[in-house]
Amino acid sequence: MPPTLASLVQHSALKLTVRAGADRLDTPVRWAHASELADPVPYMDGGELLLVTATNLDAENAESMRRYVRRLAGAGVAGVGFAVGVNYEGIPAALLDAAEEAGLPLLEVPRRTPFLAISKAVSAAIAADQYRAVTAGFEAQRELTKAALAGDGPADLLARLAAHIDGWAALYDTSGAVLAAAPDWAARRAARLTPDVERLRDRPAPASVVVGDSEDRVELQSLGTGRRVRGALAVGTGAALGTAERYAVHSAVALLTLTTARSRSLQGAEQRLGAAVLRMLLAGQPDHARAVAGDLYGGLLDAPFRLLIAEAAAPAGFDLLTETMEAAAARSGEALLMVPEGERAVVLAADGGTAVAACASYAEAQDDRAPREGGAEDSDVVVGLSAPCGPIAVSAAYKQAEQALSVARRRGRALVEHEELAAGSVLPLLADDAVRAFADGMLRALYEHDAKGRGDLVASLRAWLSRHGQWDAAAADLGVHRHTLRYRMRRVEEILGRSLDDPDVRMELWLALKATEAAAPTEN
């Protein structure tokens, strides 16, 4: 559960006293924020515990306090914490009366309790609640994945899902008939929702709708991808789904979409599971991907692997390449994750394994067999191969393979590895007197500014450009607040008389920085 005013009052270290709104202490607290503004509402999102000392408030004026409290209550502020012994020895009667009138909780904060302690307590409680939810969600995902991969049908998966959401779950086919339900008593309840499932079936997947009556709240989720609905999942609970429950339902939807697909072969099912794993890897969710991969692809993710993108100009050649790689992997017992994407495929294969070697041999034979004018566009298959990577770097590997694929097309080759592209560098081209003179002229004013001890503009500019203008990431690299970095970048624009919104300016500044680094003497 998220922190509430009641949990903060019960926090023994804070020593808070309820002075108004005792009947509303179950209000959730989204954050604790200190502000001495006479009107802090424009800077509030709602749900905050506002901490004040009344430095800028006319706290003894009844009408002023009435307007102040009404504004806070209207903005959804959870409550007010008033520090006594700072500007006032006690809470002014005008503020106390206004809080009572508006029904806004008012907490007395003793002088020995710093506002920072309250903020830390709220932050810790929020973090703990989020951690519990995410941990429970991933545990549910692991259990549901195990149930799905066990191959015993959907009954076990539904039973585990119902336990995790503290409710019931049911699976429907495309006609709206109930295929399975858990617990057993839920089958009759689920059957009454067939008309709602039929209406959901007519909407493109994925789709969802919330229905229900006085008994419970029911959420229907379609199963399938694109416009083809494979069935539906119903989950019934006594209240809206929380974070952990939502994780479990989303995982169940993904798994049931895979297990209920009417594929013509086991290979098709494996490809869909591989696609889910690949999407999670590309989304930066390696732990979730490992859980879903299970025994089928788990071994592949435990060692360095390569990502390759194969693009076909001729379907026959494309099929031959994939069959060659699959046969090589099967002979050596390697896992091979292959996801078709229209006229091309994305493949994860073990680094140094037989599948990658088979792909390279196939490409080499193709280049030797058909070196035609027009290059790779006339070839059967074009392949881009990433550098070795692990689960955490799949997104970068995908970009590497895309770049290698593009180069393979231009060079008329069947396969290009990313290492070939990474071997060269533009930096040697910057070791030129004219380039260095350009760099010195462009950056001189910034270096002179920094030399006078008025800031680190050059280092800040380098960090900001290296992070592609991402304020939080660049500020973290520098160890400063993002507002400090924004101020420094404005100073750079003022000193140079150039706008950093101009991509040409950013490019010139980056090259100037690189030229300066290339010219700097190396340390022995």
N, C-alpha and C positions, 0 to 999 in steps of 0.2 A: 504494500500500500504506500502511496506517496505521503510525505509529511503533512500533518494537519496542524492547526493552531493548538489543538488539544495535546498532540505529541510534543510540541515545543514547550507548552506550559508544564508538562510532566517531566521535561528534561531537567534533571536535578542540578546540573551545572549552571543553567541559565538563570534560575531564580525569578522567573517571570510571574507577574500577578495579573489576574483578569480583573479589569475595572469596568468593562462594559461588553455587551454582546456575548454573555456566557452561554447562551443557547445556540450560538453559531460556531462553536469551537471545532466542529467536525469539518469545517471548510478546508479543502486542500490548499496547500501553499506551494506555488510554483517557483517562487524565488523570494529572497529577502533583499531589499534595496533601501539604502539610506539616501535621503534627499531632503535638503532644507529649502527647496524652492517653494514659493508661495502657491504655485500651481504646478505640481509634478505630473499631472494627468497626461499631458502630451507625450511623456516619455515612459508611460506604463503600458503593459500589455494585458493586464488583468491577472488576478491570482497572486499578486505580490503581498508580502508583509512589508509595509512601509515603515522605516525606522526614522524617527525625527527627534530633535532636541528643541524645536521651535525657535531656532535662531532668527528666522525671518518671518515668523508668524505673529500676528496680533492675537496671541492665544487666550487673552482674557476678554476679548471682544466677542460677545455671544453671536451677533449676526455674522461676523467674519468667520467664526468657527463653524457656524451652521452651513455657510456656503462651501467652505473648505471640505467638510466631511461629506456633504452631498455630492460634491464633485468626485471624491474618492470612491464613494459607494457606487455611484453611477458608472465609474470606470471598471468596476469589478475587483477593486482592491480587496484582498482577503482580510486585512486588518491593519491596525496601526500599533507600532511599538513606540512608546514615549519614554525617553530617558529622563529620569528625575535626578535632581542634584547637579544639573549642568546649568541650564538657564532658568529652570524653575525647580523649587524644592519638592513640589508635588505636581500632579497633573492639574492644570487649571480647570476650574469648574465649568467654564464656557465650553472647553473641548470635551469634557466628560459628558455634559448634558447633550451636546450635539451628537456624540457617538451613540448615546442611549436612544436618542430620538430617531436616528437613522438606522439603528440596529447594526452598526458597524463595530466589530470586536475591537476593543482597546486594551492593550497590554502594557503594564507598567514595567519598565526596564530599570533595575537598580544601577546606580552609578558604577558599581564594581563589575558589571557585565558589559563588556565592549560590544559594539554592534558587530564587529568582525566575528566574535564568537557565535552570534546568532546566525550570521551568513554561513559560517562553516558548518554549523549544525544542520541547516537546511540543505546545503550542498551535499553533505555526507549522506543525509537521508534520501535525497533524490538519487544520488549515485548508487546507493545500496538497493533501492527499489528497482532501478533500471538494470542493475547487475542480476538481481534475482529473476527479473522477467526474461532477460536475454538468456541466462543460464537455463531456466526452465524451458524456454523456447527451443534452444538447441538440443536439450535432452529429449524433448518431444520429437524433434526432427530425427534424431538418431534412432529412437525406438520405432517410429513410423517407417523409417527407411529399412530397418531390419525386418519389420513385418512385411513390407512390400517385396523385399528380395527373397523372403523365405519361400515364396511360390505357393503358399497355401490358400490363396484367394484373398478377397478383401475383408473377410470377417475379422481377422486378428487386427488388421490395421484400424478398422472402425472401432473395435473395442478399446484399443489403446488411445485413439483420438477422443472417444467419449470420456475416458477417465481423465485425460489431460484438460478437457474443457469443463469438467464437472457437469456433463449434460448427456445428450444422446447424439448419435450420428447415423445417417442412412445414405445408401448409394442407390441411384436410379439408372436405368438404361435410357436409351434415346427415346423410348416410347413413354417414359414416365413411370414404368413399373419398378417397384422396390426390389432390388437384387439382394440386399443385405442390410441389416440394421443392428445397432448395439446401443444399450442392452436389448434383449429380446422383446421387451414390452414396447419398444419404440417403433416396431414394424407397423402396428395399427395407427399410431400417431403419424408416421411418415406417409402412409397410404392416403391420408386425407389431403396431402399436399400435391397429389398428382396433377391437378389442373394448373397449379402454379409452376410446376416443373415443365409442363407442356408450353406455357407461355414463355418461360425462360429459354426453351429450346429454339424458339423462333428468332432469338437475338444472337448476333455474332458473338462467338467466344473470344475472350473470356467475358462473362457477364455474371452479375450477382443481384440479388434482391432480398430484402428483409421482409418477412411476413410473420404472422403469429396471432395469437389470441390471448385470452386470459391465462392460459396454462403456461406458455413460455414464449420466448423470442426465438424465431427460426431464421437462419440465414441460408439461402440457397446459392450455390456456386456452380456454374457450368464447368464441365470438364472438356478439354480439347483446346486446339489452337486454330488460328485462322477463323474461317467461317463455319467449320465443321464441328458441331457439338457431339461429344462422345458419350455424354451422360450428365449426371448432376450429383452433387453432394449436398446434403442437408445437415446442419448442425443446430441443435436446440439447446438453449441455455436460459437461465433465469434472468440474465442481464447482458448488456453489451460485452463483447469480447475484449479482454485486456490484451496487453502486449504479448505475453507468453502464449495465451490462447490463440491470438492471431497468427503467431509464428507456426503453431501446430496446424491450424487450418490451412494456411498457405502451403505448408509442406505436404499435407494430405492431398490437396488439390493437384499439386505438381506430380506426386507419386501416382495418384489414381488416374490422372490424365495419361500417364505412361502405361500403367498396367491394364487399363481398359481399352486402349487403342486396338482397333481391329487390324493389326498388321498381318501380312501374309507369311512372315518368317520371323524367327528369333533374331535375325540380324537387324530387322527393322526396329524391334523393341530396344535392342542394344544401342542402336544409333540415336534413338530418342533420349535414352538415359544419358548417352554421351553428350547430346546437345545440352541437356540440363546442367551437366557437370561443366561443360565449356562456358555456358552463360554465367554460372556462378564464379568460375575462375576469372572471366573477363570483367565481372562486376566487383572483383576484389574480395571474394568470399571463399578463400581456400579451405577453411575449416568446414564450412557447409558443403563445399564440393567434395571433400574427402568423405563426409558422412554419406552423401548420396551415392558416391562412386562405389562404396562398399568393396566387396571382393572382386567385382568385375574390372574396375579401373583403379582401385586403391593402390595396387603395386606400381602402376605407372606413375602415380603422383609422388611416390616415395623416393624417386631417384631423378636426376636431371633428364629432361626430355626436350625434344624439338617440336616446334609448331610449324607446320607447312601448309601453305595454301596452294591447291592445284586448280588450275583453270583450264577448261577443255574447249578447244575449237572443234574437235570431232568427238562425238560421244563414244565411239568405239575405242579410241585411244584412251579416253578417260577411264572407261571401264577396265581396260587392260592394266592401267597403272594401279588402280585400287585393288584389283584382284592380285596383282603381283605383290603388293605390300602386305595384303591380308594373308596370302599364302606363306610369305616369308615369316611373318609374325607367328602364324600358327605352328610352323615347323619348329621354331625356337621357343615356343611357349611364352612369347611376349604379349603384353596387352597392347591393343591398338585402338585408340579412340578416333573414330572417323565420323564427321558430321557433314552430310551433303548440304550445299547451299545453292540450289538452282543448278547452274552449269559449272559449278566449282565445288570443292570440298575443303574443309578445314580438318587437319589431322594432327593428333598428338601421338608421337612415337618416341620410344626410348632413345636417348642420345647414345650413339655408337652401336645401336642395335641393328638387327638384320633388316627391319622394315625400312629404315632410313637408307641403309646401304642398297637395298633393292630399288628404292626410288631413284637414287643417284645413278645406279647402273642402267635403269630404264631410260633416264634422261640422257645419259651419255650415248647410249645406243641410238636414241632418237636423233640426237644432233649429228652423229656419224652417218645415219641412214638418209636424212632428208635435209641437208643444208641448202635451202631454197632461197631465192631472192624474195625479200619481204620478211624474212626472218621468222620469229616465233609466232607471228600472227597466222602463218600458214602451217604451223606445226600442230601435232595432235594435242599436246599438253604443255602448259607452261607452269612451272613450280617456283614458288618463293619459299626459302627455308630460313627459319630464325636461328639465332645463336642458342646454345643450351640454356635452359632456364628451369626454374622450379615453379610450384603452384602460385606463389605470390607475385610472379612477374609475367603472367600469361598475357595480360593486356599489352605490355611492352613488346613481348614476343610476337603478338598478332600484328602490331605495327611494323615490326622488323620484317615479317614475312610479306606484308603488303608492299613495303618498299622494295624488297628483293624481287617480288613478282613483277612490279612495274619496270624495274631495270631489266629483268629477263625478257619482257616484251620488247623493250627498246633495242636490246642487243641481239635479238633473234636467237636466244638460247632457251633450251628447255628447262634449265634449272639454274638459279643463282642463290648462293648462300649469303646471309647477311654479313658474315665475316669479310667477304670480299668488298663490301661497301664500307665497312668500318675501318679497313686497313689504311685508307687515305685520309688526308686532313687538309683543310684550307689554311691552317695556321702558317705553313711555310711561305704561302703567298703574301703574308703580311710582313715578312721580314724584308721590307723595301724602304729606302730612305724617303721616298715620296709618301708612302703610307704612314710611316712614323711621323713625318712632319704634319700630315693631316690629323693624326691622332693627338699630337702634342697641341696643335692649335685648337682642336675641338674641346679638349679636356683641361687646358691650362687654367682656365678660370676656376674650375672646380678644385684642382690641386692647390691653387693659391688660397682658395677659401679654407680648405682643410688644413693647410700649413699654418694658418693663423690660429688654429685651435678652436675654430667655430663650428665644428661638426665633422662627421664622417660621410660626406656626400658621395665620394667616389665609391667607397665600399658599399654604401646603401644602394647606389645606382646599379652596381654590379650584381648585388643580391636580388634586386627587384627584376632586372632583366633576365637573370638566370632562372627565375621562377615564373617567367612569362607574365609578369604583372600581377601575380597572386599575392595579395597583401599579407594575409596571415602566414603563408609559408615563408615569404621573404623576411617578415618581421621575426619569425621564430629563428631563422638562420642567423639573424643579427643579434638576437637576444633583446629586442626592443618591442615596445607596443606598436601595433599597426598605425595608431594615430601619429606616433613619432615618425614612422616611416613615411606616411602621407605628407607630413609637414616637410620632411627632407626632400621629397620628390617635387613638391611645389617650389622649394628653394632652387632645386636644379633647373626647373623650367624658367624661373625668374633670372637666374644667373646666366643661363645660356640663351635666353630669349627664344627658346624652341619649345614646342608642345610635345609631350611624351605620348599624346594620343595619336600622333602621326607615326605609322609603321616605318616609314623611311627614316625618321629621326631615331627611332629605337634601333633600327638596323645599323645606322651609322655609328651610334654610340657604342653598340656592342662590338662592332669591328674595331673601333678606336680603343676600347678597353683591351681587346685581344691583342691588338698590335702593340700596345704598351707592355702587356705581359710578355709577349714574344721578345721584345727588345730588352727586357729587364735581365741583368746578369744572374746566372744560376749560382746557388750557394754550394760550395764543396763540403 
